[in-house]
Amino acid sequence: MTDDKMLARIAALLRQAEGTDNAHEAEAFMAAAQRLATATSIDLAVARSHSAKRSAAQEPTQRTITIGEPGTKGLRTYVQLFAVIAAANDVRCDVASNSAYVYAYGFAEDIDATHALYASLVVQMVRASDAYVGSGAHRPTPTITARLNFQLAFGARVGQRLTQARDDAQRDAKRDRATAPGTAIALRDKEIELKDHYRNASKARGTWQASRASAGYSSAARQAGDRAGKRARLGSSPQLPGARSPLEK
């Protein structure tokens, strides 16, 4: 399957998820979208492993992704959400010191899939956290503390769900006796190639962390964010100003 076909099918799954009020169906659509992204990534990795000559489009690349305007509160939680989605799709990230943008390293199809998933989930995260603080359930915890803790927990839970769907798709591919040897080798080679590309291209220093002690901690907000992350669905929602932007190539 080509990258364009994958994105078209993921978009169809997004629309289906948006159209259902059934939490179990929404969960199934989300897992299906991630499995589709993983399966396509595996197919393309296997195809690359059998190609005598490769074009630049078949090599790992680096893109700059704008997360929001510098100085906007809460950008670290947006970055964390993008990062956990990226991790489930074989994409590595370096983060700007102000969290306004990230550098994404990976194969084109994986970066595209990451962005498609993020574009839906970031809107859900913001809307869910707005509903939580708007309900007043966070009091007497300060609003900013509650919002940040809610969004951190939301992102962490979504990352777990996507990683599980990715692992299931890879396990299914490796169980296929007709393709298992080639698939395992292609995935190993892809991992090595991405590591080499990241090591050569990245100029990052230090380790980025989503949470800071100064933000404070709220157990109730974390639990509420975790529950919202469990319910999160993939859907086509209007763009949220300041929360995300198209990929910059």
Wavefront OBJ file of the C-alpha trace (Angstrom):
o trace
v 0.000 0.000 0.000
v 1.312 3.479 -0.841
v 1.582 6.238 1.738
v -1.281 8.166 0.091
v -3.580 5.142 0.242
v -2.690 4.579 3.888
v -3.541 8.173 4.795
v -6.818 7.954 2.873
v -7.798 4.794 4.757
v -6.780 6.298 8.094
v -8.932 9.327 7.269
v -11.857 6.980 6.606
v -11.329 5.355 10.000
v -11.262 8.797 11.601
v -14.620 9.634 10.072
v -16.082 6.322 11.234
v -14.820 6.875 14.758
v -16.233 10.382 14.822
v -19.621 9.056 13.759
v -20.081 6.571 16.605
v -21.144 7.154 20.211
v -20.133 3.637 21.177
v -16.914 3.681 23.215
v -16.016 0.133 22.188
v -16.420 0.975 18.506
v -14.312 4.109 18.941
v -11.616 2.014 20.604
v -11.721 -0.468 17.732
v -11.372 2.292 15.132
v -8.425 3.805 16.976
v -6.630 0.482 17.223
v -7.427 -0.219 13.580
v -5.903 3.096 12.512
v -2.674 2.360 14.366
v -2.522 -1.228 13.069
v -3.017 0.066 9.537
v -0.182 2.557 9.955
v 2.065 -0.184 11.342
v 1.151 -2.702 8.640
v 1.847 -0.163 5.897
v 5.142 0.759 7.510
v 6.120 -2.937 7.604
v 5.119 -3.451 3.963
v 7.211 -0.490 2.865
v 10.166 -1.609 4.996
v 10.054 -5.054 3.366
v 9.781 -3.463 -0.084
v 12.804 -1.252 0.629
v 14.804 -4.280 1.751
v 14.269 -5.866 -1.679
v 15.031 -2.732 -3.670
v 18.395 -2.628 -5.425
v 18.245 1.156 -5.759
v 16.476 3.562 -3.440
v 15.364 7.110 -4.086
v 15.708 9.959 -1.609
v 12.013 9.542 -0.786
v 12.768 6.054 0.534
v 15.413 7.273 2.983
v 14.825 8.485 6.566
v 14.111 12.196 6.687
v 13.769 15.026 9.185
v 10.885 17.489 9.435
v 10.190 20.440 11.661
v 6.749 20.355 13.243
v 5.307 23.484 14.820
v 3.427 22.750 18.030
v 2.307 26.270 18.921
v 3.339 29.882 19.399
v 6.336 30.421 21.701
v 5.212 31.379 25.186
v 1.850 29.623 24.943
v 1.031 27.837 28.196
v 0.818 24.064 28.121
v 2.923 23.434 25.032
v 4.886 20.750 26.866
v 1.774 18.585 27.105
v 1.172 18.980 23.369
v 4.748 17.946 22.706
v 4.339 14.946 24.981
v 1.239 13.857 23.068
v 3.070 14.140 19.749
v 6.071 12.308 21.202
v 4.120 9.291 22.472
v 2.318 8.969 19.132
v 5.661 9.277 17.360
v 7.207 6.575 19.550
v 4.441 4.167 18.556
v 5.204 4.855 14.894
v 9.013 4.571 14.779
v 9.588 8.325 14.773
v 12.183 10.006 16.972
v 11.825 13.559 18.219
v 14.035 16.410 19.388
v 12.248 19.224 21.199
v 12.984 22.946 21.152
v 13.793 24.473 24.539
v 10.549 26.479 24.434
v 8.479 23.450 23.301
v 7.151 25.483 20.362
v 8.321 22.953 17.783
v 9.928 19.545 17.437
v 12.236 17.919 14.927
v 10.820 14.577 13.797
v 13.158 11.919 12.388
v 11.827 8.898 10.533
v 10.522 7.520 7.279
v 7.961 9.685 5.494
v 5.065 7.269 5.956
v 5.672 7.069 9.697
v 5.852 10.849 10.161
v 2.659 11.236 8.099
v 0.827 8.640 10.205
v 2.029 10.303 13.407
v 0.695 13.655 12.268
v -2.663 12.196 11.216
v -3.159 10.639 14.649
v -1.933 13.730 16.496
v -4.213 16.048 14.524
v -7.264 14.283 15.931
v -6.044 13.460 19.412
v -4.730 16.927 20.316
v -8.174 18.424 19.746
v -9.745 15.726 21.898
v -7.197 16.303 24.651
v -7.851 20.044 24.800
v -11.614 19.664 24.697
v -11.578 16.991 27.407
v -9.360 19.086 29.684
v -11.525 22.166 29.079
v -14.599 20.165 30.092
v -12.823 18.903 33.210
v -11.708 22.297 34.512
v -14.993 23.847 33.396
v -16.880 21.409 35.605
v -15.052 22.669 38.678
v -14.156 19.112 39.719
v -10.496 20.113 40.044
v -11.042 22.590 42.885
v -9.263 23.604 45.075
v -6.334 22.645 42.790
v -5.248 25.649 40.668
v -6.650 25.508 37.134
v -3.267 25.475 35.378
v -2.023 22.638 37.598
v -5.162 20.605 36.974
v -5.058 21.215 33.221
v -1.405 20.221 32.846
v -1.793 17.088 34.948
v -4.943 16.097 33.074
v -3.239 16.476 29.691
v -0.078 14.641 30.776
v -2.142 11.661 31.916
v -4.253 11.782 28.751
v -1.132 11.639 26.579
v 0.425 8.834 28.598
v -2.697 6.671 28.294
v -3.059 7.318 24.563
v 0.590 6.381 24.090
v 0.015 3.069 25.855
v -2.988 2.278 23.677
v -1.217 3.077 20.425
v 1.887 1.145 21.421
v -0.239 -1.900 22.223
v -1.935 -1.686 18.820
v 1.484 -1.329 17.151
v 2.867 -4.339 19.008
v -0.181 -6.426 18.059
v 0.253 -5.531 14.379
v 3.959 -6.386 14.415
v 3.305 -9.684 16.174
v 0.667 -10.610 13.606
v 3.061 -9.803 10.762
v 5.824 -11.920 12.258
v 3.457 -14.862 12.724
v 2.795 -15.026 9.008
v 5.036 -17.924 8.010
v 5.261 -16.779 4.418
v 6.763 -13.407 5.309
v 8.073 -13.733 8.876
v 11.825 -14.101 8.092
v 11.838 -11.202 5.650
v 9.657 -9.083 7.913
v 11.872 -9.548 10.963
v 15.002 -8.707 9.002
v 13.382 -5.682 7.357
v 12.213 -4.316 10.725
v 15.644 -4.832 12.241
v 17.322 -3.104 9.290
v 14.817 -0.262 9.477
v 15.544 0.241 13.165
v 19.291 0.309 12.543
v 18.911 2.722 9.635
v 16.762 5.075 11.690
v 19.215 4.973 14.610
v 22.085 5.820 12.265
v 20.123 8.639 10.659
v 19.147 10.101 14.034
v 22.679 9.871 15.381
v 24.060 11.681 12.336
v 21.311 14.286 11.995
v 20.362 15.140 15.564
v 22.098 17.991 17.358
v 20.107 17.609 20.564
v 21.793 17.941 23.914
v 20.282 16.496 27.065
v 16.954 14.752 27.644
v 13.568 16.420 27.291
v 10.944 15.839 29.999
v 7.269 16.682 29.754
v 6.659 17.488 33.430
v 8.356 19.914 35.770
v 8.185 20.100 39.532
v 7.092 23.751 39.321
v 3.888 22.707 37.554
v 2.598 20.982 40.676
v 0.882 17.627 40.957
v -2.785 16.679 41.112
v -3.778 13.042 41.572
v -7.422 13.761 40.775
v -6.553 15.542 37.526
v -4.217 12.705 36.519
v -6.954 10.151 37.106
v -9.450 12.216 35.131
v -6.968 12.624 32.274
v -6.240 8.911 32.275
v -9.948 8.119 32.006
v -10.307 10.571 29.130
v -7.301 8.979 27.413
v -9.001 5.603 27.647
v -12.107 7.047 25.983
v -10.241 9.006 23.310
v -11.292 8.265 19.763
v -9.910 9.193 16.411
v -12.040 11.740 14.635
v -11.846 14.503 12.065
v -12.207 17.688 14.094
v -11.683 21.331 13.190
v -8.240 22.718 13.851
v -7.708 24.266 17.244
v -5.941 27.636 16.985
v -2.499 27.567 18.534
v -2.634 23.884 19.384
v -1.203 22.398 16.223
v -0.268 23.226 12.657
v 0.484 21.351 9.442
v 3.811 19.698 9.031
v 6.507 22.005 7.741
v 8.658 20.307 5.142
l 1 2 3 4 5 6 7 8 9 10 11 12 13 14 15 16 17 18 19 20 21 22 23 24 25 26 27 28 29 30 31 32 33 34 35 36 37 38 39 40 41 42 43 44 45 46 47 48 49 50 51 52 53 54 55 56 57 58 59 60 61 62 63 64 65 66 67 68 69 70 71 72 73 74 75 76 77 78 79 80 81 82 83 84 85 86 87 88 89 90 91 92 93 94 95 96 97 98 99 100 101 102 103 104 105 106 107 108 109 110 111 112 113 114 115 116 117 118 119 120 121 122 123 124 125 126 127 128 129 130 131 132 133 134 135 136 137 138 139 140 141 142 143 144 145 146 147 148 149 150 151 152 153 154 155 156 157 158 159 160 161 162 163 164 165 166 167 168 169 170 171 172 173 174 175 176 177 178 179 180 181 182 183 184 185 186 187 188 189 190 191 192 193 194 195 196 197 198 199 200 201 202 203 204 205 206 207 208 209 210 211 212 213 214 215 216 217 218 219 220 221 222 223 224 225 226 227 228 229 230 231 232 233 234 235 236 237 238 239 240 241 242 243 244 245 246 247 248 249
